[in-house]
Amino acid sequence: MDKIDLFARLGPEIATVDQAMHRDMHGLARKKPLPDTLQKVLEHALFNGGKRIRPLLCILAARLCGHPGKEVYPLAIAFEYLHVATLLHDDVIDNAETRRGRPSANKLFGLTPVILAGDFLHARCMFLVGTLGGRRCLDLICGVTEAMVAGEFLQLANAQNFNQSEKDYFAVIDGKTALFIGAVCETGGIFGGASAMEITALKTYGANLGKAFQMQDDLLDYLGDPAKTGKTGGNDFCEGKMTLPLLHALDKAGRTEYDFLLGLLKGMKNERVANLEEAREIIRKNSGFEYTRNLAEKLINDAVASLSFFAAARDKAVLEILVGLARYVVTREK
């Protein structure tokens, strides 16, 4: 299934997710009018593009486990709320000026309103999960939210650690991304009445998607077309971030190339910007990009293999879409 076919199938679902978020926001406003600035920040952040991957995974997991009804949508949107809350807070932390090719919310509305809007979405997510998913789902999502924060702190601690290992890297992306995606799939399975073994399979699928998604982001930062990604090429390196392509290159490089990269990482940002192309070539020569791509593809193959547990599922179309989403993760260009 190619990308065009995949999103043609998912288009109606994405539209329904958007409608569910609009209904939820309007319902809140009817109960008690939201502050005008909060409404503007939420409108900008929630309806500024995005593929709605997280709510879609929740919906598809529930269907795969035998719950085809519409009741899952109000639960599924909770995961878009939590995702967008993390993006708002990330942009504040990074002082980002753009998001998906448009001005970031913090650029338009200021830091304090954006932080508060992120807090609002986080609270709304937890209310929906607790109310619609029950205590088991709430415990699960609270746990991964704690892991997200711990992942951010670990990333901060690693910021000046130029001797990081792959283990350090995966500890961060597990906390920041993989555990959340895995929990989204688990929650959909729980809502759909999945067995313990089915939930384990869904967790494996989602966690592997999350890891591979981050690794593809790492590749796109170095190799992607800025016109498609909406980001400046090489930004991770220029900011001194130790992503997997760079970590692998440092591990494999000879002394001269290692010292060159390490000197740039320890130096000023303007030095990294000036030497970005040479650094990119060193990473390529030392298989940083190839290694990352191959590992991401292995994770996706393992994710698809975990779905073989559902080979007897009645809804084969859902299974095909989940496989298609997995393949999309490592072929996307933005």
C-alpha positions in Angstrom: 0.0 0.0 0.0 1.6 3.3 -1.1 1.3 6.6 0.8 -1.5 7.9 -1.6 -3.6 4.8 -1.1 -3.0 4.8 2.6 -4.1 8.3 3.3 -6.9 8.0 0.8 -8.3 5.3 3.1 -7.5 7.2 6.2 -8.9 10.6 4.9 -12.4 10.0 6.2 -11.0 8.9 9.6 -8.8 11.9 9.9 -11.8 14.1 9.1 -13.9 12.4 11.8 -11.1 12.8 14.3 -11.0 16.6 13.5 -14.8 16.7 13.9 -14.6 15.0 17.2 -12.0 17.5 18.5 -14.2 20.4 17.3 -17.2 18.9 19.0 -15.2 18.5 22.2 -13.9 22.0 22.2 -17.3 23.5 21.4 -18.9 21.4 24.1 -16.4 22.8 26.6 -17.1 26.3 25.5 -20.8 25.8 25.9 -20.4 24.7 29.5 -18.0 27.6 30.3 -16.6 30.0 27.8 -12.9 29.6 27.3 -10.6 32.6 27.5 -10.2 34.2 24.1 -6.5 33.8 23.9 -6.7 30.1 25.0 -9.2 29.5 22.2 -6.9 31.1 19.7 -3.9 29.1 20.8 -5.9 25.8 20.8 -7.2 26.5 17.3 -3.8 27.3 16.0 -2.1 24.3 17.6 -4.8 21.6 17.1 -5.9 22.4 13.6 -2.5 23.3 12.0 -2.1 20.2 9.9 -0.8 16.8 11.2 -1.7 13.3 10.2 -3.5 12.4 13.5 -1.4 9.2 13.7 -1.9 8.7 17.5 -5.7 8.9 17.5 -5.8 6.8 14.3 -3.7 4.1 16.0 -6.1 4.0 19.0 -9.1 3.7 16.7 -7.5 1.0 14.5 -6.3 -1.0 17.5 -9.9 -1.0 18.9 -11.3 -2.1 15.6 -8.7 -4.8 15.2 -9.8 -6.2 18.6 -13.5 -6.2 17.6 -14.8 -2.7 18.6 -15.9 -1.0 15.3 -18.2 1.6 17.0 -17.9 5.4 17.1 -17.5 5.4 20.8 -13.8 5.2 20.5 -13.4 8.7 18.9 -13.8 10.8 22.0 -11.2 8.6 23.7 -8.8 8.7 20.7 -8.7 12.5 20.5 -7.2 12.5 24.0 -3.9 11.3 22.4 -3.8 14.2 19.9 -4.4 16.5 22.8 -1.4 15.1 24.7 0.8 15.0 21.6 0.0 18.7 20.8 0.6 19.6 24.5 4.1 18.2 24.2 4.7 20.0 20.9 3.6 23.3 22.5 6.0 22.8 25.5 8.8 21.6 23.2 8.6 24.7 21.1 8.8 26.9 24.2 11.8 24.9 25.5 13.5 25.2 22.1 12.3 28.8 21.5 11.1 27.5 18.1 9.9 30.0 15.6 8.1 27.7 13.2 6.0 24.5 13.4 5.0 22.6 10.3 6.1 25.5 8.1 4.0 28.1 10.0 4.8 30.4 12.8 4.9 28.6 16.1 2.3 29.3 18.7 4.8 30.8 21.1 6.0 33.1 18.3 2.4 34.3 17.8 1.0 34.3 21.3 3.9 34.4 23.7 5.4 31.9 26.1 3.0 32.1 29.0 -0.3 31.5 27.0 1.3 28.6 25.2 2.5 26.9 28.3 -0.9 27.3 29.9 -2.6 26.0 26.7 -0.3 22.9 26.8 -1.3 22.4 30.5 -5.0 22.7 29.5 -4.7 20.0 26.8 -2.8 17.7 29.1 -5.6 18.0 31.7 -8.3 17.4 29.1 -6.4 14.3 27.9 -6.3 12.8 31.3 -10.0 13.6 31.9 -11.0 11.9 28.7 -8.8 8.8 29.3 -10.0 8.4 32.8 -13.7 8.9 32.0 -13.8 6.9 28.8 -11.0 4.4 29.2 -11.2 3.7 32.9 -8.7 3.4 35.6 -6.5 0.9 33.8 -6.1 3.2 30.8 -5.6 6.2 33.0 -2.8 4.5 34.9 -1.2 3.5 31.7 -1.2 7.0 30.2 -0.1 8.7 33.4 2.8 6.3 33.5 3.9 7.1 29.9 3.5 10.9 30.6 5.8 10.5 33.6 8.2 8.7 31.2 8.0 11.6 28.7 9.1 14.0 31.4 11.9 11.7 32.6 13.0 11.4 28.9 13.2 15.1 28.6 15.3 15.4 31.8 17.6 12.5 30.5 18.0 14.4 27.3 19.0 17.5 29.2 21.5 15.5 31.2 22.9 14.0 28.0 23.2 17.4 26.3 26.9 17.9 27.2 27.7 14.2 27.3 29.7 13.5 24.1 30.4 9.9 25.1 26.8 8.8 24.7 26.0 5.2 23.8 23.1 3.8 21.8 21.6 2.7 25.1 21.5 6.4 26.2 19.9 7.3 22.9 17.2 4.7 23.1 16.5 5.5 26.8 15.6 9.0 25.7 13.4 8.1 22.7 11.7 5.3 24.6 10.6 7.8 27.2 9.8 10.7 24.8 8.1 8.8 22.0 8.0 5.0 21.9 6.3 4.2 25.2 3.6 6.8 24.4 2.8 5.3 20.9 2.8 1.8 22.5 0.4 2.9 25.2 -1.9 4.5 22.6 -2.2 1.1 20.8 -2.6 -0.7 24.2 -5.4 1.7 25.1 -7.2 1.0 21.9 -6.9 -2.7 22.5 -8.2 -2.4 26.0 -11.1 -0.4 24.8 -11.8 -3.0 22.2 -11.7 -5.9 24.7 -8.4 -7.4 23.7 -6.8 -10.4 25.4 -3.5 -10.0 27.3 -1.6 -11.5 24.4 -3.3 -9.1 21.9 -2.4 -6.2 24.1 1.3 -7.3 24.2 1.3 -7.5 20.4 -0.2 -4.1 20.0 2.3 -2.6 22.5 5.2 -4.1 20.5 3.8 -2.7 17.3 3.3 0.8 18.7 6.6 1.0 20.6 8.5 -0.1 17.5 6.7 2.5 15.4 7.6 5.1 17.9 11.3 4.3 17.8 11.4 4.1 14.0 9.5 7.3 13.7 12.1 9.2 15.8 14.9 7.6 13.8 13.4 8.6 10.6 13.1 12.2 12.0 16.9 12.0 12.8 17.5 11.0 9.1 15.2 13.7 7.7 17.0 16.3 9.8 20.2 15.6 7.9 18.9 14.4 4.6 15.4 15.7 4.2 14.2 18.5 1.8 13.6 21.6 3.9 10.7 22.5 1.6 9.0 19.3 2.6 10.1 18.9 6.3 9.4 22.6 7.1 12.7 22.6 9.1 16.2 23.9 8.4 18.5 21.0 7.3 21.1 19.9 9.8 19.4 21.7 12.7 20.0 18.8 15.1 23.8 18.9 14.5 23.9 22.7 14.6 22.2 22.6 18.0 24.7 20.0 19.2 22.1 17.2 19.5 23.5 13.7 19.6 21.1 11.7 17.4 21.7 8.1 16.2 23.5 8.9 12.8 26.0 11.1 14.6 26.5 8.6 17.5 27.2 5.8 15.1 29.6 7.9 13.1 31.5 8.9 16.2 31.8 5.2 17.1 33.1 4.2 13.7 35.2 7.2 12.7 39.0 7.3 12.7 40.8 9.6 15.1 41.0 12.6 12.7 37.3 12.5 11.9 36.4 11.8 15.5 38.4 14.7 16.8 36.9 17.0 14.1 33.3 16.1 15.0 34.0 16.3 18.7 35.7 19.6 18.4 32.6 21.0 16.6 30.2 19.6 19.2 32.3 21.2 22.0 32.6 24.5 20.1 30.2 27.3 19.2 27.1 26.9 17.2 28.4 29.1 14.4 31.3 26.7 13.9 28.9 23.8 13.5 26.8 25.7 11.0 29.9 26.6 9.0 31.1 23.0 8.9 27.7 21.3 8.5 28.4 19.8 5.1 31.7 18.4 6.0 30.2 16.9 9.2 27.4 15.4 7.1 29.9 13.8 4.7 31.8 12.2 7.6 28.6 10.8 9.0 27.8 9.4 5.6 31.2 7.9 5.1 31.0 6.2 8.5 27.6 4.6 7.7 25.7 6.8 10.2 22.7 7.2 7.9 22.8 3.7 6.5 23.0 2.2 10.0 20.1 4.3 11.2 17.9 3.5 8.2 18.6 -0.2 8.5 17.8 -0.3 12.2 14.6 1.6 11.7 13.5 -0.8 8.9 14.3 -3.8 11.2 12.1 -2.3 13.9 9.3 -1.8 11.4 9.6 -5.3 10.2 9.4 -6.5 13.8 6.3 -4.3 14.3 4.6 -5.8 11.2 5.6 -9.3 12.4 3.8 -8.6 15.8 0.6 -8.1 13.8 0.7 -11.7 12.6 -1.0 -12.5 15.9 -4.1 -10.9 14.3 -3.9 -12.9 11.1 -7.4 -14.3 11.8 -8.9 -10.9 12.5 -12.2 -10.3 10.8 -11.3 -6.8 9.6 -8.5 -7.4 7.1 -8.7 -3.8 5.9 -7.6 -2.6 9.4 -4.7 -5.0 9.4 -3.6 -3.7 6.0 -3.8 -0.1 7.1 -1.7 -0.8 10.2 0.9 -2.5 8.0 0.7 0.5 5.7 1.2 3.0 8.5 4.3 1.0 9.7 5.8 1.2 6.2 4.9 4.9 5.9 6.9 5.7 9.1 10.3 4.8 7.4 9.4 6.2 3.9 7.9 9.5 4.9 9.6 12.7 3.7 8.3 15.1 6.4 
